[in-house]
Amino acid sequence: MTTEHTATGKPYVHYHAAHCESGVTSAFFRDKGVDISEPMVFGIGSGIFFGYLPFLKAAGMRVSTFRSQPGAIFRKVARRLDGDFVVKTYRNPQKGMDELRRVLKTGQIVGLKTNLYWLPYFSERFRFNFSGHNLIVLRETKEGFRISDPTLEHPVDCPAADLERARFARGPMESHGYMYYLKSVNPHPDLRQACIKGMIDSCNLMLRIPLPIFGIRGIRFQARKIIDSPDKLGFNEACRLLADVIRWLEDTGTGGAGFRYMYAAFLQEAAELLRSAELAGLSEEMTAIGHDWRKFSLAATRIIKQRKQFEQTFAEAGGLMHGCADREEKFFKNLRKVAGKMKV
């Protein structure tokens, strides 16, 4: 925790977070006087999700996403907690940077969606071409901008040219200068109803999207791809497919299992808020599901490293992913019943 200041001298407290967008959103509300935890933001914003997008590559990896699309968490939380917010994109980089400077001068803190590769305050070995990294700009400095990046322990400085490049980098999921901020919030939001809406929305996203690459269907679709991959792709390419999944599951952002643990923490908070023993039980179940995803990662890693003493096969790895799908399907059906009973 570090205290900084905005352009008008207003104090701002920087906190380290587990995930960039939920951390930024939590910081926005805290800055406006509403203290809401990162897991609560993640749950209200329906952050938990799954999607398998083999036609889309980021940093050369086929995309598997274990959370909702970048930007969705902030928008949903702001709406469900009665926040007045602004979201903008820009075709012209100069206009985008001019608008950032204008808003900062009012004392407002500003969120940006950036490409991680062009942020020089990260070590080169941690930088890759990913345009979904969220951060907060606190104020303009002599040589650039003061940044509160929730994935770091302390605020950092970023040269103006680098921040512009990170905002307007071309490529998959490019941000087009994506900029957002909270103008005002309801000082006494209805957290109970926001939690219920978030839970029901998450259940619908995981269970009811008819396309085969999203939600529970998407997990099963990818599991089948993994099982069939040695015969269709050959061993080496099948290992690359597994490696792509592991990168998204364990290394990129909070990671798939990490998002499951965060959702479990949200359910624990919601259980206390709503006085629901059923939600407390579902929190424990989601934690166990996170453990199952970690078991899949371990099995897949052993295959890639060809540790024959473990005798892991692609069929076994795909079977573990199928098991995660079965368990998550049951979980979200139960959650939908519990949340549906609470809905007013």
One Martini backbone bead per residue (centre of mass of N, CA, C, O) as a GRO file, in nm:
protein
  344
    1MET     BB    1   0.093   0.039   0.026
    2THR     BB    2   0.054   0.359  -0.151
    3THR     BB    3   0.088   0.708  -0.148
    4GLU     BB    4  -0.056   0.938  -0.365
    5HIS     BB    5  -0.121   1.176  -0.642
    6THR     BB    6  -0.289   1.389  -0.810
    7ALA     BB    7  -0.301   1.678  -0.994
    8THR     BB    8  -0.470   1.818  -0.731
    9GLY     BB    9  -0.363   1.643  -0.459
   10LYS     BB   10  -0.513   1.394  -0.428
   11PRO     BB   11  -0.532   1.117  -0.263
   12TYR     BB   12  -0.371   0.794  -0.339
   13VAL     BB   13  -0.416   0.441  -0.305
   14HIS     BB   14  -0.198   0.179  -0.351
   15TYR     BB   15  -0.275  -0.154  -0.469
   16HIS     BB   16  -0.229  -0.479  -0.474
   17ALA     BB   17  -0.320  -0.720  -0.725
   18ALA     BB   18  -0.424  -1.007  -0.903
   19HIS     BB   19  -0.584  -0.824  -1.119
   20CYS     BB   20  -0.618  -0.570  -1.330
   21GLU     BB   21  -0.927  -0.499  -1.369
   22SER     BB   22  -1.025  -0.553  -1.078
   23GLY     BB   23  -0.818  -0.360  -0.951
   24VAL     BB   24  -0.906  -0.100  -1.093
   25THR     BB   25  -1.206  -0.101  -1.008
   26SER     BB   26  -1.158  -0.097  -0.705
   27ALA     BB   27  -0.997   0.172  -0.708
   28PHE     BB   28  -1.220   0.356  -0.813
   29PHE     BB   29  -1.417   0.315  -0.572
   30ARG     BB   30  -1.222   0.394  -0.349
   31ASP     BB   31  -1.174   0.687  -0.460
   32LYS     BB   32  -1.506   0.738  -0.411
   33GLY     BB   33  -1.568   0.581  -0.113
   34VAL     BB   34  -1.592   0.266  -0.212
   35ASP     BB   35  -1.531  -0.029  -0.043
   36ILE     BB   36  -1.418  -0.284  -0.268
   37SER     BB   37  -1.334  -0.581  -0.347
   38GLU     BB   38  -1.195  -0.772  -0.584
   39PRO     BB   39  -1.382  -1.024  -0.572
   40MET     BB   40  -1.644  -0.857  -0.583
   41VAL     BB   41  -1.592  -0.738  -0.858
   42PHE     BB   42  -1.568  -1.005  -1.014
   43GLY     BB   43  -1.858  -1.106  -0.949
   44ILE     BB   44  -2.035  -0.861  -1.034
   45GLY     BB   45  -1.874  -0.864  -1.328
   46SER     BB   46  -1.866  -1.151  -1.449
   47GLY     BB   47  -1.559  -1.278  -1.485
   48ILE     BB   48  -1.635  -1.560  -1.520
   49PHE     BB   49  -1.500  -1.792  -1.773
   50PHE     BB   50  -1.513  -1.942  -2.118
   51GLY     BB   51  -1.278  -1.962  -2.404
   52TYR     BB   52  -1.225  -2.092  -2.743
   53LEU     BB   53  -0.979  -1.932  -2.984
   54PRO     BB   54  -0.814  -2.065  -3.250
   55PHE     BB   55  -0.837  -1.805  -3.457
   56LEU     BB   56  -0.679  -1.670  -3.214
   57LYS     BB   57  -0.377  -1.476  -3.161
   58ALA     BB   58  -0.131  -1.439  -2.886
   59ALA     BB   59   0.191  -1.454  -2.900
   60GLY     BB   60   0.128  -1.730  -3.077
   61MET     BB   61  -0.134  -1.802  -2.917
   62ARG     BB   62  -0.390  -1.980  -2.852
   63VAL     BB   63  -0.699  -1.888  -2.730
   64SER     BB   64  -0.766  -1.906  -2.375
   65THR     BB   65  -1.039  -1.812  -2.174
   66PHE     BB   66  -1.113  -1.749  -1.804
   67ARG     BB   67  -1.254  -1.475  -1.889
   68SER     BB   68  -1.379  -1.202  -1.959
   69GLN     BB   69  -1.375  -0.949  -2.147
   70PRO     BB   70  -1.220  -0.675  -2.181
   71GLY     BB   71  -1.421  -0.432  -1.986
   72ALA     BB   72  -1.671  -0.584  -1.858
   73ILE     BB   73  -1.631  -0.552  -1.556
   74PHE     BB   74  -1.649  -0.248  -1.529
   75ARG     BB   75  -1.927  -0.199  -1.660
   76LYS     BB   76  -2.096  -0.385  -1.474
   77VAL     BB   77  -2.024  -0.262  -1.203
   78ALA     BB   78  -2.110   0.029  -1.259
   79ARG     BB   79  -2.407  -0.038  -1.316
   80ARG     BB   80  -2.472  -0.216  -1.049
   81LEU     BB   81  -2.355   0.055  -0.868
   82ASP     BB   82  -2.435   0.336  -0.985
   83GLY     BB   83  -2.237   0.443  -1.205
   84ASP     BB   84  -2.064   0.714  -1.354
   85PHE     BB   85  -1.936   0.663  -1.685
   86VAL     BB   86  -1.640   0.635  -1.906
   87VAL     BB   87  -1.601   0.533  -2.258
   88LYS     BB   88  -1.312   0.527  -2.487
   89THR     BB   89  -1.213   0.573  -2.827
   90TYR     BB   90  -0.942   0.595  -3.086
   91ARG     BB   91  -0.795   0.683  -3.396
   92ASN     BB   92  -0.628   0.920  -3.271
   93PRO     BB   93  -0.357   0.945  -3.073
   94GLN     BB   94  -0.349   1.248  -3.008
   95LYS     BB   95  -0.639   1.268  -2.903
   96GLY     BB   96  -0.604   1.057  -2.678
   97MET     BB   97  -0.378   1.211  -2.522
   98ASP     BB   98  -0.525   1.479  -2.482
   99GLU     BB   99  -0.762   1.361  -2.317
  100LEU     BB  100  -0.598   1.250  -2.088
  101ARG     BB  101  -0.481   1.521  -1.992
  102ARG     BB  102  -0.746   1.666  -1.939
  103VAL     BB  103  -0.861   1.472  -1.721
  104LEU     BB  104  -0.621   1.480  -1.521
  105LYS     BB  105  -0.646   1.793  -1.451
  106THR     BB  106  -0.919   1.734  -1.274
  107GLY     BB  107  -0.824   1.469  -1.083
  108GLN     BB  108  -0.865   1.229  -1.249
  109ILE     BB  109  -0.867   0.897  -1.284
  110VAL     BB  110  -0.728   0.662  -1.538
  111GLY     BB  111  -0.816   0.412  -1.754
  112LEU     BB  112  -0.625   0.154  -1.933
  113LYS     BB  113  -0.582  -0.023  -2.239
  114THR     BB  114  -0.299  -0.234  -2.302
  115ASN     BB  115   0.020  -0.318  -2.423
  116LEU     BB  116   0.254  -0.497  -2.255
  117TYR     BB  117   0.514  -0.473  -2.437
  118TRP     BB  118   0.523  -0.128  -2.410
  119LEU     BB  119   0.600  -0.156  -2.100
  120PRO     BB  120   0.904  -0.062  -1.947
  121TYR     BB  121   0.851  -0.151  -1.635
  122PHE     BB  122   0.888  -0.419  -1.753
  123SER     BB  123   1.035  -0.691  -1.794
  124GLU     BB  124   1.123  -0.846  -2.081
  125ARG     BB  125   1.039  -1.145  -1.987
  126PHE     BB  126   0.722  -1.026  -1.928
  127ARG     BB  127   0.690  -0.942  -2.226
  128PHE     BB  128   0.395  -0.928  -2.439
  129ASN     BB  129   0.151  -0.956  -2.698
  130PHE     BB  130  -0.094  -0.781  -2.502
  131SER     BB  131  -0.420  -0.594  -2.521
  132GLY     BB  132  -0.536  -0.644  -2.185
  133HIS     BB  133  -0.395  -0.423  -2.008
  134ASN     BB  134  -0.455  -0.273  -1.693
  135LEU     BB  135  -0.455   0.078  -1.585
  136ILE     BB  136  -0.348   0.370  -1.394
  137VAL     BB  137  -0.369   0.720  -1.424
  138LEU     BB  138  -0.274   0.997  -1.223
  139ARG     BB  139  -0.041   1.171  -1.380
  140GLU     BB  140   0.152   1.414  -1.503
  141THR     BB  141   0.484   1.450  -1.601
  142LYS     BB  142   0.771   1.558  -1.730
  143GLU     BB  143   0.819   1.259  -1.902
  144GLY     BB  144   0.504   1.168  -1.832
  145PHE     BB  145   0.365   0.911  -1.623
  146ARG     BB  146   0.173   0.815  -1.350
  147ILE     BB  147   0.151   0.473  -1.235
  148SER     BB  148  -0.117   0.238  -1.145
  149ASP     BB  149  -0.027  -0.091  -1.119
  150PRO     BB  150  -0.189  -0.367  -0.977
  151THR     BB  151   0.066  -0.577  -1.032
  152LEU     BB  152   0.215  -0.381  -0.843
  153GLU     BB  153   0.355  -0.251  -0.550
  154HIS     BB  154   0.423   0.021  -0.712
  155PRO     BB  155   0.446   0.301  -0.848
  156VAL     BB  156   0.510   0.438  -1.181
  157ASP     BB  157   0.693   0.535  -1.463
  158CYS     BB  158   0.594   0.666  -1.798
  159PRO     BB  159   0.656   0.735  -2.098
  160ALA     BB  160   0.468   0.883  -2.334
  161ALA     BB  161   0.549   0.714  -2.587
  162ASP     BB  162   0.494   0.434  -2.457
  163LEU     BB  163   0.198   0.474  -2.381
  164GLU     BB  164   0.098   0.528  -2.665
  165ARG     BB  165   0.188   0.257  -2.786
  166ALA     BB  166   0.021   0.078  -2.588
  167ARG     BB  167  -0.262   0.197  -2.676
  168PHE     BB  168  -0.189   0.174  -3.021
  169ALA     BB  169  -0.144  -0.108  -3.078
  170ARG     BB  170  -0.118  -0.349  -3.306
  171GLY     BB  171  -0.354  -0.617  -3.332
  172PRO     BB  172  -0.474  -0.831  -3.134
  173MET     BB  173  -0.704  -0.669  -2.945
  174GLU     BB  174  -0.696  -0.384  -2.998
  175SER     BB  175  -0.755  -0.071  -2.818
  176HIS     BB  176  -0.783   0.224  -2.936
  177GLY     BB  177  -0.728   0.394  -2.665
  178TYR     BB  178  -0.857   0.282  -2.424
  179MET     BB  179  -1.083   0.466  -2.200
  180TYR     BB  180  -1.151   0.502  -1.836
  181TYR     BB  181  -1.408   0.628  -1.593
  182LEU     BB  182  -1.520   0.768  -1.291
  183LYS     BB  183  -1.737   1.022  -1.196
  184SER     BB  184  -1.953   0.856  -1.016
  185VAL     BB  185  -2.117   0.739  -0.707
  186ASN     BB  186  -2.289   0.541  -0.503
  187PRO     BB  187  -2.244   0.546  -0.158
  188HIS     BB  188  -2.508   0.320  -0.142
  189PRO     BB  189  -2.502   0.041  -0.264
  190ASP     BB  190  -2.656  -0.261  -0.386
  191LEU     BB  191  -2.490  -0.542  -0.320
  192ARG     BB  192  -2.691  -0.770  -0.322
  193GLN     BB  193  -2.808  -0.732  -0.612
  194ALA     BB  194  -2.534  -0.732  -0.756
  195CYS     BB  195  -2.460  -1.022  -0.685
  196ILE     BB  196  -2.701  -1.162  -0.814
  197LYS     BB  197  -2.661  -1.057  -1.101
  198GLY     BB  198  -2.376  -1.172  -1.138
  199MET     BB  199  -2.445  -1.471  -1.099
  200ILE     BB  200  -2.661  -1.506  -1.322
  201ASP     BB  201  -2.482  -1.414  -1.555
  202SER     BB  202  -2.263  -1.632  -1.526
  203CYS     BB  203  -2.448  -1.872  -1.573
  204ASN     BB  204  -2.537  -1.793  -1.859
  205LEU     BB  205  -2.252  -1.786  -1.987
  206MET     BB  206  -2.184  -2.096  -1.915
  207LEU     BB  207  -2.481  -2.236  -2.020
  208ARG     BB  208  -2.633  -2.051  -2.282
  209ILE     BB  209  -2.433  -2.047  -2.498
  210PRO     BB  210  -2.457  -2.195  -2.817
  211LEU     BB  211  -2.172  -2.192  -2.864
  212PRO     BB  212  -1.897  -2.430  -2.863
  213ILE     BB  213  -1.660  -2.210  -2.737
  214PHE     BB  214  -1.844  -2.160  -2.480
  215GLY     BB  215  -1.815  -2.241  -2.180
  216ILE     BB  216  -1.885  -2.560  -2.126
  217ARG     BB  217  -1.863  -2.628  -2.425
  218GLY     BB  218  -1.573  -2.520  -2.457
  219ILE     BB  219  -1.430  -2.718  -2.270
  220ARG     BB  220  -1.514  -2.975  -2.427
  221PHE     BB  221  -1.400  -2.896  -2.699
  222GLN     BB  222  -1.101  -2.879  -2.604
  223ALA     BB  223  -1.076  -3.161  -2.490
  224ARG     BB  224  -1.113  -3.305  -2.763
  225LYS     BB  225  -0.869  -3.177  -2.902
  226ILE     BB  226  -0.657  -3.300  -2.712
  227ILE     BB  227  -0.720  -3.601  -2.759
  228ASP     BB  228  -0.683  -3.576  -3.090
  229SER     BB  229  -0.401  -3.434  -3.151
  230PRO     BB  230  -0.187  -3.661  -3.210
  231ASP     BB  231  -0.336  -3.768  -3.472
  232LYS     BB  232  -0.376  -3.479  -3.622
  233LEU     BB  233  -0.075  -3.325  -3.539
  234GLY     BB  234   0.110  -3.453  -3.360
  235PHE     BB  235   0.314  -3.439  -3.095
  236ASN     BB  236   0.441  -3.153  -3.111
  237GLU     BB  237   0.177  -2.990  -3.174
  238ALA     BB  238   0.022  -3.098  -2.928
  239CYS     BB  239   0.214  -2.964  -2.725
  240ARG     BB  240   0.158  -2.674  -2.814
  241LEU     BB  241  -0.139  -2.676  -2.737
  242LEU     BB  242  -0.089  -2.727  -2.436
  243ALA     BB  243   0.093  -2.480  -2.386
  244ASP     BB  244  -0.120  -2.269  -2.446
  245VAL     BB  245  -0.312  -2.343  -2.218
  246ILE     BB  246  -0.112  -2.308  -1.980
  247ARG     BB  247  -0.052  -2.011  -2.018
  248TRP     BB  248  -0.350  -1.922  -1.962
  249LEU     BB  249  -0.384  -2.085  -1.686
  250GLU     BB  250  -0.091  -1.980  -1.532
  251ASP     BB  251   0.048  -1.698  -1.661
  252THR     BB  252  -0.189  -1.529  -1.761
  253GLY     BB  253  -0.238  -1.327  -1.546
  254THR     BB  254  -0.424  -1.508  -1.314
  255GLY     BB  255  -0.556  -1.739  -1.428
  256GLY     BB  256  -0.780  -1.988  -1.427
  257ALA     BB  257  -0.754  -2.088  -1.134
  258GLY     BB  258  -0.739  -1.804  -1.009
  259PHE     BB  259  -1.031  -1.725  -1.089
  260ARG     BB  260  -1.165  -1.945  -0.918
  261TYR     BB  261  -1.060  -1.843  -0.645
  262MET     BB  262  -1.186  -1.561  -0.667
  263TYR     BB  263  -1.479  -1.660  -0.684
  264ALA     BB  264  -1.478  -1.797  -0.410
  265ALA     BB  265  -1.433  -1.534  -0.251
  266PHE     BB  266  -1.691  -1.401  -0.340
  267LEU     BB  267  -1.889  -1.614  -0.223
  268GLN     BB  268  -1.805  -1.568   0.068
  269GLU     BB  269  -1.897  -1.275   0.083
  270ALA     BB  270  -2.190  -1.326  -0.014
  271ALA     BB  271  -2.270  -1.517   0.217
  272GLU     BB  272  -2.249  -1.300   0.437
  273LEU     BB  273  -2.436  -1.085   0.313
  274LEU     BB  274  -2.683  -1.314   0.254
  275ARG     BB  275  -2.693  -1.547   0.452
  276SER     BB  276  -2.550  -1.820   0.297
  277ALA     BB  277  -2.477  -2.154   0.306
  278GLU     BB  278  -2.481  -2.225   0.005
  279LEU     BB  279  -2.259  -2.029  -0.087
  280ALA     BB  280  -2.039  -2.146   0.094
  281GLY     BB  281  -2.039  -2.424  -0.045
  282LEU     BB  282  -1.973  -2.313  -0.333
  283SER     BB  283  -1.700  -2.199  -0.260
  284GLU     BB  284  -1.567  -2.473  -0.202
  285GLU     BB  285  -1.620  -2.593  -0.483
  286MET     BB  286  -1.454  -2.383  -0.646
  287THR     BB  287  -1.187  -2.449  -0.517
  288ALA     BB  288  -1.181  -2.744  -0.619
  289ILE     BB  289  -1.184  -2.668  -0.919
  290GLY     BB  290  -0.914  -2.525  -0.915
  291HIS     BB  291  -0.756  -2.782  -0.846
  292ASP     BB  292  -0.832  -2.935  -1.110
  293TRP     BB  293  -0.687  -2.740  -1.301
  294ARG     BB  294  -0.406  -2.797  -1.180
  295LYS     BB  295  -0.400  -3.097  -1.258
  296PHE     BB  296  -0.402  -3.048  -1.557
  297SER     BB  297  -0.140  -2.886  -1.573
  298LEU     BB  298   0.044  -3.111  -1.468
  299ALA     BB  299  -0.018  -3.323  -1.685
  300ALA     BB  300   0.062  -3.147  -1.931
  301THR     BB  301   0.356  -3.095  -1.847
  302ARG     BB  302   0.449  -3.394  -1.850
  303ILE     BB  303   0.405  -3.437  -2.148
  304ILE     BB  304   0.594  -3.217  -2.259
  305LYS     BB  305   0.846  -3.342  -2.084
  306GLN     BB  306   0.840  -3.654  -2.104
  307ARG     BB  307   0.745  -3.812  -1.830
  308LYS     BB  308   0.729  -4.147  -1.828
  309GLN     BB  309   0.683  -4.220  -1.523
  310PHE     BB  310   0.377  -4.100  -1.543
  311GLU     BB  311   0.206  -4.176  -1.798
  312GLN     BB  312   0.089  -3.947  -1.958
  313THR     BB  313  -0.197  -3.853  -2.151
  314PHE     BB  314  -0.405  -3.692  -2.358
  315ALA     BB  315  -0.657  -3.839  -2.256
  316GLU     BB  316  -0.615  -3.763  -1.958
  317ALA     BB  317  -0.609  -3.458  -1.988
  318GLY     BB  318  -0.887  -3.436  -2.126
  319GLY     BB  319  -1.036  -3.572  -1.891
  320LEU     BB  320  -0.981  -3.350  -1.684
  321MET     BB  321  -1.133  -3.131  -1.843
  322HIS     BB  322  -1.403  -3.275  -1.843
  323GLY     BB  323  -1.427  -3.271  -1.534
  324CYS     BB  324  -1.444  -2.963  -1.513
  325ALA     BB  325  -1.701  -2.935  -1.678
  326ASP     BB  326  -1.887  -3.106  -1.501
  327ARG     BB  327  -1.843  -2.942  -1.239
  328GLU     BB  328  -1.928  -2.663  -1.352
  329GLU     BB  329  -2.211  -2.732  -1.439
  330LYS     BB  330  -2.318  -2.803  -1.160
  331PHE     BB  331  -2.244  -2.542  -1.021
  332PHE     BB  332  -2.412  -2.338  -1.203
  333LYS     BB  333  -2.683  -2.468  -1.152
  334ASN     BB  334  -2.683  -2.426  -0.845
  335LEU     BB  335  -2.639  -2.119  -0.848
  336ARG     BB  336  -2.895  -2.046  -1.003
  337LYS     BB  337  -3.090  -2.147  -0.787
  338VAL     BB  338  -2.993  -1.973  -0.551
  339ALA     BB  339  -3.014  -1.691  -0.691
  340GLY     BB  340  -3.311  -1.714  -0.782
  341LYS     BB  341  -3.431  -1.710  -0.487
  342MET     BB  342  -3.310  -1.405  -0.432
  343LYS     BB  343  -3.463  -1.272  -0.639
  344VAL     BB  344  -3.661  -0.957  -0.688
   0.00000   0.00000   0.00000
